[in-house]
């Protein structure tokens, strides 16, 4: 549990401190490209350390996993995977670096109408659903660290883009929302099926089928425990 705790703390510190108040000084010293490369490497290493330490951590139960709570990830993960697939499309302006996307006005197209942070919501939905289904300390450390940095990242990205791009980003933010569907509900956007897209749905379904098949193989845990 100590190794997992240390890895989780390092993951959070990287995304909250190194990518937060320390970022300007590090970029000034290293350069933008070197900073991004080193930050990506450090993130991958800390995430890998959490994944490696997770199955070795002792099982400390908060509440038992029941058939009812085990259903939560089965129902939530198709949505999370849809968000993840949509976040990788070129219509997602928060995927690329701001130097690559801020070439004038940002169009609000596709899944951006649902939320301007689809990838971070994919991670958040994964974390929340697995924390509900697995009431043990190790899962809460791993998934909780991911959830905290994902939720923090939404506000952090907005603040950085607003500070750097001012009114251009503000106009984009005014037409979109952090929380999924809020801009649509408030009438700031009109969502059509084409914005979701058959391709996104099919790719998410394929990923879901892959995870259903390989979850026990890759992660050592069946998607639906036998009671």
C-alpha positions in Angstrom: 0.0 0.0 0.0 2.9 2.3 0.7 4.2 2.1 -2.9 0.7 2.7 -4.3 0.3 5.7 -2.0 3.6 7.2 -3.0 2.8 6.7 -6.7 -0.6 8.3 -6.3 0.9 11.3 -4.5 3.5 11.7 -7.3 0.8 11.5 -10.0 -1.3 14.2 -8.2 1.7 16.4 -7.5 2.8 16.2 -11.2 -0.6 17.4 -12.4 -1.4 19.9 -9.7 2.0 21.4 -8.9 4.4 20.7 -11.8 1.7 21.4 -14.4 0.4 24.3 -12.2 2.4 26.9 -10.4 5.8 25.4 -11.4 5.0 25.2 -15.1 6.0 28.8 -16.2 9.4 28.6 -14.5 10.0 25.1 -16.0 9.0 26.1 -19.5 11.2 29.2 -19.3 14.2 27.0 -18.3 13.6 24.0 -20.4 11.5 25.3 -23.3 8.0 24.2 -24.2 8.9 21.1 -26.2 11.3 19.7 -23.6 8.8 20.5 -20.7 6.0 18.6 -22.5 8.2 15.7 -23.3 9.5 15.4 -19.7 6.1 15.9 -18.2 4.6 13.2 -20.4 7.4 10.8 -19.5 7.0 11.5 -15.8 3.2 11.1 -16.0 3.6 7.8 -17.8 6.1 6.5 -15.2 3.9 7.5 -12.2 0.8 6.0 -13.9 2.7 2.9 -14.6 3.9 2.7 -11.0 0.3 3.0 -9.8 -0.8 0.2 -12.1 2.1 -2.0 -11.0 1.5 -1.4 -7.3 -2.3 -1.8 -7.4 -2.5 -5.6 -7.5 0.2 -5.9 -4.9 -1.6 -3.7 -2.4 -3.4 -5.4 0.5 -7.2 -5.6 0.3 -8.7 -3.1 2.8 -12.4 -3.2 2.4 -14.7 -0.1 2.9 -17.8 -2.0 1.7 -18.3 -5.3 -0.2 -18.6 -5.5 -3.9 -22.1 -6.7 -4.7 -23.8 -7.6 -7.9 -25.7 -4.3 -7.9 -22.6 -2.1 -7.6 -20.6 -4.3 -10.0 -23.2 -3.3 -12.7 -22.2 0.4 -12.4 -19.1 0.2 -14.5 -20.9 -2.0 -17.1 -23.5 0.8 -17.5 -21.1 3.8 -17.3 -18.1 2.6 -19.3 -19.9 2.7 -22.7 -20.5 6.4 -22.1 -16.9 6.9 -20.9 -15.5 5.2 -24.0 -17.7 7.3 -26.2 -16.3 10.4 -24.6 -12.7 9.0 -25.0 -13.2 8.2 -28.7 -14.7 11.6 -29.3 -11.9 13.4 -27.5 -9.4 11.9 -30.0 -11.2 13.4 -33.0 -9.7 16.5 -34.7 -12.9 18.5 -33.7 -11.8 18.4 -30.1 -9.8 21.7 -29.5 -8.7 20.8 -26.0 -6.7 17.8 -27.3 -3.9 19.5 -29.1 -1.5 22.1 -27.7 -2.9 25.6 -27.8 -0.2 26.7 -30.3 -1.8 24.2 -32.7 -5.4 25.1 -32.3 -5.6 28.8 -31.6 -5.5 30.0 -35.2 -8.4 32.4 -34.9 -11.9 31.6 -33.7 -12.5 28.1 -32.4 -15.5 26.4 -34.0 -17.9 24.6 -31.8 -18.5 21.4 -33.7 -19.1 17.7 -33.0 -18.7 16.4 -29.5 -17.5 19.8 -28.3 -21.1 20.7 -28.0 -21.5 18.1 -25.3 -18.4 19.2 -23.3 -15.2 20.9 -24.1 -13.3 18.4 -22.0 -14.4 14.9 -23.3 -11.1 13.1 -22.5 -11.0 14.3 -18.9 -14.7 13.3 -18.5 -13.8 9.9 -19.8 -11.2 9.4 -17.1 -13.6 10.9 -14.5 -16.4 8.5 -15.4 -14.0 5.5 -15.4 -12.8 6.5 -11.9 -16.2 7.3 -10.4 -17.8 4.0 -11.7 -14.9 1.9 -10.4 -14.8 3.6 -7.0 -18.5 2.8 -6.6 -18.1 -0.8 -7.7 -14.9 -1.5 -5.7 -15.1 -0.2 -2.1 -11.5 -0.9 -1.2 -8.5 1.3 -0.3 -6.3 0.4 -3.2 -9.0 1.1 -5.8 -9.9 4.4 -4.1 -6.2 5.4 -4.2 -5.7 4.6 -7.9 -9.1 5.8 -9.2 -9.2 8.7 -6.7 -5.9 10.1 -7.9 -7.0 9.9 -11.5 -10.4 11.5 -10.7 -8.8 14.4 -8.7 -6.4 15.3 -11.5 -9.1 15.0 -14.2 -11.5 17.3 -12.4 -8.7 19.7 -11.5 -7.4 19.6 -15.1 -10.7 20.9 -16.5 -10.5 24.1 -14.5 -6.7 24.3 -15.0 -6.9 24.1 -18.8 -9.6 26.7 -18.9 -7.6 29.1 -16.7 -4.4 28.7 -18.8 -6.2 29.2 -22.1 -8.1 32.2 -20.8 -4.9 33.8 -19.6 -3.1 33.2 -22.8 -5.8 33.8 -25.4 -8.2 36.1 -23.7 -11.3 37.0 -25.5 -10.8 34.3 -28.2 -11.0 31.6 -25.6 -13.8 33.3 -23.7 -16.0 33.4 -26.8 -15.4 29.6 -27.2 -16.0 29.0 -23.5 -19.3 31.0 -23.6 -20.6 28.6 -26.3 -19.5 25.4 -24.6 -19.6 23.9 -21.1 -17.3 21.9 -18.8 -20.2 19.8 -17.4 -21.6 17.6 -20.2 -24.8 18.8 -21.8 -25.1 22.1 -19.8 -24.6 24.3 -22.9 -27.3 22.3 -24.7 -29.7 22.5 -21.8 -29.1 26.2 -21.4 -29.8 26.8 -25.1 -26.2 27.9 -25.9 -25.9 24.9 -28.3 -28.1 22.7 -30.4 -27.0 19.1 -30.4 -27.8 16.7 -33.3 -27.1 13.0 -33.8 -24.4 14.0 -36.4 -22.5 15.7 -33.6 -22.3 12.4 -31.7 -21.6 10.5 -34.9 -21.9 6.8 -35.9 -18.2 6.4 -36.2 -17.7 7.5 -32.5 -20.4 5.1 -31.4 -19.0 2.2 -33.4 -15.5 2.7 -32.2 -16.7 3.0 -28.6 -18.7 -0.2 -28.9 -15.6 -2.0 -30.3 -13.5 -0.8 -27.4 -16.2 -1.8 -24.9 -16.3 -5.3 -26.5 -12.5 -5.5 -26.3 -12.5 -4.6 -22.6 -15.4 -6.9 -21.8 -13.4 -9.8 -23.4 -10.0 -8.9 -22.0 -10.6 -7.3 -18.6 -9.8 -10.4 -16.6 -6.8 -11.2 -18.8 -5.3 -7.7 -18.7 -6.3 -6.5 -15.3 -6.8 -9.8 -13.4 -10.4 -8.9 -12.5 -13.6 -10.2 -14.2 -16.0 -7.6 -15.3 -18.8 -9.3 -13.3 -17.6 -11.2 -10.2 -19.3 -14.6 -9.5 -21.3 -14.6 -6.3 
